[in-house]
Amino acid sequence: MGSSRLNEVLERIDMVREAQRLPVVVFDLDSTLFTTAPRNWAILQEFVRCSSHPGLAEQLVGLRPEDIGWNLHECLKHRGIGNPRLWAELQHFWNERFFTNEYVLHDRALPGASGFVTACHTRGALIYYLTGRHVGGMEVGSVAALRSEGFPFWRGRCVLHLKPSFEMSDRAFKDDAINDVRSYRGEVIATFENEPGNANLFLRAFPEALHFLLLTVHSPGAESPHDELIESDDFLVP
């Protein structure tokens, strides 16, 4: 798996620094550095407590945060819960909470993530946090989550690039972000993503870099990952 290639990222950072150039490492946040399962879990538990649907709590007995995939509907469907009115209420309830400063604090770092990002930063890389979280609702929580989970932030050479608006598409945002990454005139060493389409995009933009695809969760109907992407489950350096 890709964890065996993480040391290569650190070695490339050293080489670029020795050549007196700026190494850049790009990290997505949701489902890449962080698992959003605890955020979804907190929302689901709150919904169950507030719900008037009879027997819902009993139907979810034994469900764990790690059972939650891309969305809450899938785990309910697996439990045989297919009430359209309940699904609509849950979707509305989820929309009002998932994209907020408060609930993003439930997220937890993937194994080894904070240690690896810190190692990259300590060796002299610019850490470029690139996330589809939006300005005007998630920036404060995102910074707090990074700090609470041990990621470098208030130490220089750290950038947090969020969507300028909630409505902007993720792909358009990533296209703009690539131009911003290039503006630093450094050398992109590696990128880390959970969405195959975005990882493919980075591969095309920075073909000399290492591009990691985190095998966590991704959106339905995602692109097929390019063969050159490095698949990894976590950030544990062997």
C-alpha positions as CSV (number, residue, x, y, z in Angstrom):
1,M,0.0,0.0,0.0
2,G,0.9,3.7,-0.2
3,S,2.2,3.9,3.3
4,S,5.5,2.5,2.1
5,R,5.8,5.6,-0.2
6,L,5.4,8.2,2.6
7,N,9.1,8.1,3.3
8,E,9.8,9.0,-0.3
9,V,7.8,12.2,0.2
10,L,10.0,13.2,3.1
11,E,13.1,12.3,1.1
12,R,11.9,14.5,-1.8
13,I,11.3,17.4,0.6
14,D,14.9,17.1,1.7
15,M,16.2,17.1,-1.8
16,V,14.2,20.1,-2.9
17,R,15.3,22.1,0.2
18,E,18.9,21.2,-0.5
19,A,18.4,22.7,-4.0
20,Q,17.1,25.9,-2.2
21,R,13.6,25.6,-3.6
22,L,10.3,25.5,-1.7
23,P,8.7,22.1,-1.4
24,V,4.9,22.1,-1.3
25,V,2.7,19.3,0.0
26,V,-1.1,19.5,-0.7
27,F,-3.6,17.9,1.7
28,D,-7.3,17.7,1.4
29,L,-9.1,17.7,4.8
30,D,-12.5,15.8,4.8
31,S,-11.9,12.0,4.5
32,T,-8.2,12.6,3.8
33,L,-6.6,14.1,6.9
34,F,-9.8,13.8,8.9
35,T,-12.5,11.2,9.2
36,T,-15.9,12.8,9.1
37,A,-17.6,9.7,10.6
38,P,-17.8,11.2,14.1
39,R,-19.4,14.4,12.7
40,N,-22.0,12.3,10.9
41,W,-22.5,10.2,14.0
42,A,-23.1,13.2,16.3
43,I,-25.7,14.5,13.8
44,L,-27.4,11.2,13.6
45,Q,-27.6,10.7,17.4
46,E,-29.0,14.2,17.8
47,F,-31.6,13.5,15.0
48,V,-32.7,10.2,16.7
49,R,-33.1,12.1,20.0
50,C,-35.3,14.7,18.3
51,S,-37.2,12.4,16.0
52,S,-40.8,11.6,16.4
53,H,-40.5,8.5,14.2
54,P,-41.4,5.4,16.3
55,G,-38.9,2.7,16.8
56,L,-36.0,4.6,15.1
57,A,-33.7,4.3,18.0
58,E,-34.3,0.6,18.3
59,Q,-33.6,0.1,14.6
60,L,-30.2,1.7,15.0
61,V,-29.0,-0.3,18.0
62,G,-25.5,-1.6,17.4
63,L,-24.7,1.0,14.7
64,R,-21.2,2.4,15.1
65,P,-19.5,5.6,13.8
66,E,-17.3,3.5,11.5
67,D,-20.4,2.0,9.9
68,I,-21.2,5.4,8.3
69,G,-20.1,5.7,4.8
70,W,-20.4,8.6,2.3
71,N,-23.8,9.6,3.7
72,L,-26.3,8.8,6.5
73,H,-28.9,7.5,4.1
74,E,-26.8,4.5,3.1
75,C,-26.4,3.2,6.7
76,L,-30.2,3.6,7.3
77,K,-31.0,1.8,4.1
78,H,-28.8,-1.1,5.2
79,R,-30.9,-1.3,8.3
80,G,-34.1,-1.5,6.3
81,I,-35.1,2.1,7.1
82,G,-36.6,3.4,3.9
83,N,-39.2,5.9,5.0
84,P,-39.1,8.8,2.5
85,R,-40.4,11.3,5.0
86,L,-37.8,10.3,7.5
87,W,-35.0,10.6,4.9
88,A,-36.2,14.1,3.9
89,E,-36.3,15.2,7.5
90,L,-32.8,13.7,8.1
91,Q,-31.4,15.4,5.0
92,H,-32.7,18.8,6.1
93,F,-31.4,18.2,9.7
94,W,-28.0,17.1,8.4
95,N,-27.7,20.1,5.9
96,E,-28.2,22.6,8.8
97,R,-25.4,21.0,10.8
98,F,-22.7,19.3,8.8
99,F,-21.3,22.4,7.2
100,T,-20.8,24.4,10.4
101,N,-17.9,25.5,12.6
102,E,-19.6,23.7,15.6
103,Y,-20.0,20.2,14.1
104,V,-16.6,20.1,12.3
105,L,-15.0,19.9,15.7
106,H,-16.2,16.3,15.9
107,D,-13.8,15.2,13.2
108,R,-10.8,13.2,14.1
109,A,-7.5,12.8,12.3
110,L,-6.7,9.6,10.4
111,P,-4.1,7.4,11.9
112,G,-0.6,8.9,11.6
113,A,-2.0,12.0,9.8
114,S,-0.9,14.8,12.2
115,G,2.5,13.2,12.7
116,F,3.2,12.9,9.0
117,V,2.1,16.5,8.2
118,T,4.2,17.7,11.1
119,A,7.2,15.8,9.7
120,C,6.7,17.4,6.3
121,H,6.5,20.8,7.9
122,T,9.5,20.3,10.1
123,R,11.6,19.3,7.1
124,G,10.8,22.7,5.5
125,A,7.7,22.0,3.3
126,L,4.9,24.5,2.8
127,I,1.8,22.7,4.0
128,Y,-1.2,23.6,1.7
129,Y,-4.5,22.5,3.3
130,L,-7.0,22.5,0.5
131,T,-10.6,21.9,1.4
132,G,-14.1,22.2,0.0
133,R,-15.2,23.7,3.4
134,H,-16.5,27.2,2.8
135,V,-15.7,30.7,4.0
136,G,-18.4,32.2,6.1
137,G,-19.3,29.1,8.1
138,M,-16.4,26.6,8.5
139,E,-13.2,28.5,8.7
140,V,-13.1,29.0,12.5
141,G,-14.0,25.4,13.2
142,S,-11.5,24.1,10.6
143,V,-8.6,26.0,12.2
144,A,-9.7,24.8,15.6
145,A,-9.9,21.2,14.4
146,L,-6.5,21.3,12.9
147,R,-4.9,22.6,16.0
148,S,-6.8,20.3,18.4
149,E,-5.7,17.3,16.4
150,G,-2.0,18.3,16.4
151,F,-1.6,19.6,12.8
152,P,0.8,22.5,12.2
153,F,-0.9,25.8,11.5
154,W,0.3,28.9,13.5
155,R,3.9,28.2,12.6
156,G,4.4,29.7,9.2
157,R,4.5,27.9,5.9
158,C,0.9,26.8,6.4
159,V,-1.9,27.8,4.1
160,L,-5.6,27.0,4.6
161,H,-7.5,27.4,1.3
162,L,-11.3,27.2,1.6
163,K,-14.1,27.7,-0.9
164,P,-15.0,31.4,-1.3
165,S,-18.7,30.4,-1.2
166,F,-20.7,27.4,-0.3
167,E,-22.3,27.3,-3.8
168,M,-19.1,27.0,-5.8
169,S,-18.6,23.5,-7.2
170,D,-15.8,21.4,-5.8
171,R,-14.2,20.9,-9.2
172,A,-14.2,24.6,-10.1
173,F,-12.7,25.3,-6.7
174,K,-9.9,22.8,-7.2
175,D,-9.1,24.3,-10.7
176,D,-8.7,27.7,-9.1
177,A,-6.7,26.3,-6.3
178,I,-4.2,24.7,-8.7
179,N,-3.4,28.2,-10.0
180,D,-3.0,29.4,-6.4
181,V,-0.6,26.5,-5.6
182,R,1.5,27.5,-8.6
183,S,1.7,31.1,-7.5
184,Y,4.0,30.1,-4.7
185,R,6.6,29.1,-7.3
186,G,7.7,26.1,-5.3
187,E,7.9,22.4,-6.3
188,V,4.8,20.3,-5.5
189,I,6.2,17.1,-3.8
190,A,3.0,15.3,-3.2
191,T,-0.8,15.6,-3.0
192,F,-3.3,13.7,-0.8
193,E,-7.0,13.3,-1.7
194,N,-9.8,10.9,-1.2
195,E,-11.8,11.8,-4.3
196,P,-10.4,10.0,-7.4
197,G,-11.5,12.8,-9.7
198,N,-9.6,15.4,-7.7
199,A,-6.5,13.2,-7.4
200,N,-6.6,12.7,-11.2
201,L,-6.8,16.4,-11.6
202,F,-3.7,16.9,-9.4
203,L,-1.8,14.2,-11.4
204,R,-2.5,16.1,-14.6
205,A,-1.5,19.5,-13.1
206,F,1.7,18.3,-11.3
207,P,2.8,15.2,-13.2
208,E,6.3,15.1,-11.4
209,A,4.7,14.8,-7.9
210,L,3.6,11.8,-6.0
211,H,-0.2,11.6,-5.8
212,F,-1.9,9.7,-3.0
213,L,-5.5,8.5,-3.0
214,L,-6.8,7.8,0.5
215,L,-9.1,4.7,0.5
216,T,-11.6,6.2,2.9
217,V,-14.9,7.2,1.4
218,H,-15.7,9.1,-1.8
219,S,-18.8,10.5,-3.6
220,P,-21.1,8.2,-5.5
221,G,-20.2,7.9,-9.2
222,A,-16.6,9.0,-8.8
223,E,-14.2,8.9,-11.6
224,S,-12.0,5.8,-12.0
225,P,-8.6,6.5,-10.4
226,H,-5.6,6.7,-12.7
227,D,-3.1,3.9,-12.4
228,E,-0.4,6.2,-11.3
229,L,-2.2,7.2,-8.1
230,I,-0.7,5.8,-4.9
231,E,-3.5,4.2,-2.8
232,S,-3.2,4.3,1.0
233,D,-5.3,3.6,4.0
234,D,-3.6,6.0,6.4
235,F,-0.5,8.1,7.1
236,L,1.5,5.6,9.2
237,V,5.1,5.7,8.1
238,P,6.6,2.2,8.2
